[in-house]
Amino acid sequence: MSKDYSKNYNDLSKNMQKLGERIPTVMSGFSELHEAGIAQGALTSKTKELIALGIAITVRCDGCIAFHVNDALQSGASSEEIMETIGVAILMGGGPSVVYGCEAMEALDQFIVLEKNE
C-alpha cells in the first residue's frame, strides 16, 4: 500500500487552509461543525474520533483516515482501540472496509513510529 499518511495529513491540512482562504465562510462553518462534533459531551472526544474513523473506513476516504487515525491517537486512543474500531468498520462495510481497514492500520503504524521518534 505504501502511502505516507503523515504527508497526506500535512498536505491536506495545507490545502484545507488554502481552501479556507478562497471560500472562508464555508470552511469557517465546517471548522465550527468539526469542533462542535468532536467536543467532549456525553461521549468523549476520543470516542467521537474513533466513530469518525469507523465512518471514514466505510466511506473509503483516505484523507479522512489519515486525519482521524492521527486525531484519535492525539485524543488518547490506544492502538488496540483503533484496531477494534477497524474491526467494527469491517463488520459494517464488508470487503471494501477490509481494504480501507488495512489503510487505517498502515496509517496507525506510521503515526506510532512518528510519535516514538518525537
C-alpha positions as CSV (number, residue, x, y, z in Angstrom):
1,M,0.0,0.0,0.0
2,S,2.9,2.3,0.8
3,K,1.1,5.6,1.3
4,D,2.6,8.3,3.5
5,Y,-0.2,9.2,5.9
6,S,1.8,11.8,7.7
7,K,2.5,13.6,4.4
8,N,-1.2,13.1,3.4
9,Y,-2.2,14.7,6.7
10,N,0.1,17.6,6.3
11,D,-0.7,18.2,2.6
12,L,-4.5,18.1,3.3
13,S,-4.0,20.5,6.3
14,K,-2.3,23.0,4.0
15,N,-4.8,22.6,1.2
16,M,-7.7,23.0,3.7
17,Q,-6.1,26.2,4.8
18,K,-5.9,27.4,1.2
19,L,-9.5,26.4,0.7
20,G,-10.4,28.5,3.7
21,E,-8.7,31.5,2.1
22,R,-10.8,31.0,-1.1
23,I,-14.1,30.1,0.5
24,P,-13.8,31.4,4.0
25,T,-17.5,31.2,5.0
26,V,-17.9,27.6,4.1
27,M,-14.6,26.5,5.7
28,S,-15.3,28.5,8.8
29,G,-18.6,26.8,9.1
30,F,-17.0,23.4,8.6
31,S,-14.4,24.1,11.2
32,E,-17.1,25.1,13.7
33,L,-19.1,22.0,12.9
34,H,-16.0,19.8,13.4
35,E,-15.2,21.4,16.7
36,A,-18.7,21.1,17.9
37,G,-19.0,17.5,16.7
38,I,-15.8,16.4,18.4
39,A,-16.2,18.4,21.6
40,Q,-16.4,16.5,24.9
41,G,-20.0,15.7,25.8
42,A,-21.9,12.5,26.8
43,L,-19.2,10.8,24.6
44,T,-15.6,11.6,25.0
45,S,-13.6,13.3,22.2
46,K,-11.6,10.1,21.9
47,T,-14.8,8.0,21.3
48,K,-16.0,10.5,18.7
49,E,-12.7,10.3,16.9
50,L,-13.0,6.5,16.8
51,I,-16.5,6.8,15.4
52,A,-15.3,9.2,12.8
53,L,-12.5,6.8,11.9
54,G,-15.0,3.9,11.5
55,I,-17.1,6.1,9.2
56,A,-14.0,7.1,7.2
57,I,-13.1,3.5,6.6
58,T,-16.7,2.6,5.5
59,V,-17.0,5.6,3.1
60,R,-13.4,4.9,1.8
61,C,-11.9,8.3,2.4
62,D,-8.1,8.2,2.5
63,G,-7.7,11.7,3.8
64,C,-10.3,11.1,6.5
65,I,-8.5,8.0,7.6
66,A,-5.2,10.0,7.9
67,F,-6.9,12.7,9.9
68,H,-9.0,10.5,12.2
69,V,-6.2,8.0,13.0
70,N,-3.9,10.9,13.9
71,D,-6.6,12.7,15.9
72,A,-7.7,9.5,17.7
73,L,-4.2,9.0,18.8
74,Q,-3.9,12.6,19.9
75,S,-7.2,12.2,21.8
76,G,-5.7,9.3,23.8
77,A,-6.9,6.3,21.8
78,S,-4.7,3.2,22.1
79,S,-3.6,1.1,19.1
80,E,-5.9,-1.6,20.4
81,E,-8.9,0.8,20.4
82,I,-8.1,1.8,16.9
83,M,-7.8,-1.8,15.8
84,E,-11.2,-2.6,17.3
85,T,-12.7,0.4,15.5
86,I,-11.3,-1.0,12.3
87,G,-13.0,-4.3,13.1
88,V,-16.4,-2.6,13.6
89,A,-15.9,-0.8,10.3
90,I,-15.3,-4.1,8.6
91,L,-18.4,-5.5,10.2
92,M,-20.5,-2.6,8.8
93,G,-18.8,-2.2,5.5
94,G,-17.8,-5.7,4.3
95,G,-15.0,-6.3,1.8
96,P,-14.2,-2.7,0.9
97,S,-13.8,-1.9,4.5
98,V,-11.3,-4.7,4.8
99,V,-9.2,-2.8,2.2
100,Y,-9.6,0.5,3.9
101,G,-9.2,-1.1,7.3
102,C,-5.7,-2.1,6.1
103,E,-5.2,1.5,5.1
104,A,-6.1,2.6,8.6
105,M,-3.8,0.0,10.1
106,E,-1.0,1.3,7.9
107,A,-1.7,4.9,9.0
108,L,-1.7,3.8,12.6
109,D,1.6,2.1,12.3
110,Q,3.1,5.2,10.6
111,F,1.8,7.7,13.2
112,I,3.0,5.5,16.0
113,V,6.5,5.4,14.5
114,L,6.4,9.2,14.3
115,E,5.3,9.5,17.9
116,K,8.2,7.3,19.1
117,N,10.7,9.5,17.1
118,E,9.5,12.8,18.6
